[in-house]
Amino acid sequence: MKALIFLISIISIALLLGCTTPNDTNTLTTADLNNGINYTLAYVAQHSTASDCWTAINGNVYDLTSFIPGHPGGSIIATACGIDSSILFNLRPTNNKGPHPEQANATLVKLYIGNLTQ
């Protein structure tokens, strides 16, 4: 319940500040990135469980919580919760299949919540 209240608060603040969500295409535009909310890695780390899973990838922050049950690679995605998982996403070192397919980037666009800052 606290997480829901927190999420509603963040969304309300974002709307009040004029922040936007990513467009409906498979890419994040410069406007999306400039209008997103900024999060530190320390803040992302507070969302480190499968029931509240945020991750940073290539300078962007994503809420993976809703995607975990449907992840094609299974529960391995939970290892990305609360960390900068750029290397895990870009290289997929755990399965030796190389980078994620383009479909994964399209999914990330839908899960984007902000930018990673120092």
Beta strands, then each sheet from edge to edge (+ up, - down):
strand 1: 37-40
strand 2: 48-49
strand 3: 52-57
strand 4: 60-63
strand 5: 112-117
sheet 1: 1+ 5+ 4- 3+ 2-
end
